[in-house]
């Protein structure tokens, strides 16, 4: 096995046994998240990912509840639409003595509720006796903590570990602790009120006496002690914490407009998507920065944060501002091969936890992505268009200039005018585009591409970045730089068309690789990467049209969305991570490109296909990706077993799809909202957007699908804002 394969396998998400249930529940607040089963228990079965995590470490690896020494009977469980509160309705099984049933199934109802807030997992157990006689209910709750680093949970082996500490117990608490090799002391403090009848280092036991129709409640507080975000040093009682958290969530939700249609499935999808974006953002140390995904990527990722910000820019520009500010503050200033850092380069990934702290992985602050830097400049340009916020652009201008310099110098490894990558560290990522699995870039015969690799979509990002930077420099009064950047973008576009277009494929090639003796070779492979050339505007109009129609042919379009790889290619596998699966964010970027070139009906087709996906998945949540198997009548999409769900850029995809269909553009400087030849797919005859903010103003809008166009009606305006619609 070669070194590249070994390196790739270090960060492969291991799947050594099948999931016990594909409907696990997820909660997140800030640096803390929890994954558990539908009863609310945490176990080590299946993929082994369940637990309560904080700052990249699993603080609680087991929590299991027993009534009469048996798991309760699950009646139902769900998570609120706002993603805050988990609830499960449980009941007792039949309780027998000998061959006789002495307590019938369903006599005791247990309502189990859980939420996360400020470093604490709060839980309430409410028991009600619906029998005719008093009951003695034995309850036991088991706890265990392995303090595993998230990369250990993913399957990365370690030679050494720190030491688990002896349990600390009191009448109403258990403290589980771990001293890491990094010298950090991590503790999980579990406290219960009222106090249990018996407490050991791993269990709390209760003897509950319930009269007929009597209710009794217990409250647990599971507090993670440690971390830069700061665990709650003094947690609040369950009701007060819940009320304060609701207030915080309600305030955050006010930033988003209300999006509603005549299609109830669409409304459920929108509500969940808005809640998922909010959940991935609220409580994070990095203000207004959405974390990438739960469980594997619940931290800052440069590429993911930028794309999520682009997708949500029209509904809430504060996310874009938060992303720009944080990435500017962490922009690389020196060469560091271990972290793949170079001056001007934008962060790829920021990890906490023991393995990152010790340098066992390079991801504590890692820069191994080729696309985050041009995407950063693109976002700055789009943010200025949306808001007219010149003050922030002036503040960020040195960072934007540094990013442009990186593209021209370090980004162009071989001096051929294209931005490419060649890994410099020995433990980082082999492939450094968004398709970062080891086998994602290859030639038509399936042979892997050789570095340095110039990806199709990255050239588009660089083109769009230089166009954006030219406009920003003009706004700042630097006409000379504006002209220079426009010329560079034009030259790149010509070179791109000549080098990447494959007429026989009907779209742009996947990449150029390093080839032999420095001569570039074309990776003549049909991939969704080509669709990003429409998103960025680098494609010529005629080739954009051909690319759009190619991507909707049967070998690409599964019925649920556009695959990452056409089905006829050598490495096609619809069950793989990047070689035939369907990614919602990828489809949204492609649909945005369709809209850019006027193919709004095609964007609508993608919107409806992903709406159908959301309708088939529990909670109406788009996952990170799903399998690219063809759509079958009467069946839903085939899920990918280790996909993150929620994932920020998947949750944000519907908003970019709506924007693409409506031809929506907001000019913040002139306080103008423009709809250029808006379209709505047949499944959404009417749509309303209420509370769309443009600077200090806001507007309520109504859209109605008619025979050949969409009628745009202004329902109400507050402040000065113009609405323009072209047919």
Secondary structure, 3 states (H helix, E strand, C coil): CCHHHHHHHHCCCCCCCCCCCCCCEEEEECCEEEEECCCCCECCCCCCCCEEEECCEEEECEEEEEECCECCEEEEEEECCCCCCEEEEEECCCEEECCEEEECCCCEEEEEEEEEECCEEEEEEEEEECCCCCEEEEEEEEEECCCCEHHHHHCCCCCCCCEECCCEECCCEEEEEEECCCCCEEEEEEEEECCCCEECCCEEEEEEEECCCCEEEEEEEEEEECCCCCCCCCCCCHHHHHHHHHHHHHHHHCCCCEEEECCHHHHHHHHHHHHHHHHHHCCCCCCCCCCCECCCECCCEHHHHHHHHHHHCCCCHHHHHHHHHHHHHCCCCCCEHHHCECCCCCCCECCCCHHHHHCCCCHHHECCCCCHHHHHHHHHHHHHHHHCCHHHHHHHHHHHHHHHHHHHCCCCCCCCCCCCECCCCCCCCCCCCCCCCCCCCECCCCCECCCCEEEHHHHHHHHHHHHHHHHHHHHCCCHHHHHHHHHHHHHHHHHHHHHHEECCCCEECCEEEEEECCEEEEECCCEHHHHHHHHHCCCCHHHHHHHHHHHCCCCCECCCCEECECCCCCCCCCCCCCCCCECHHHHHHHHHHHHHCCCHHHHHHHHHHHHHHHHHCHHHCCCCCECCCCCCCCCCCCECCCCCCCEHHHHCHHHHHHHHHHCEEEECCCCEEEEECCCCCCCCCEEEEEEEEECCEEEEEEEEECCCCEEEEEEEEECCCEEEEEC
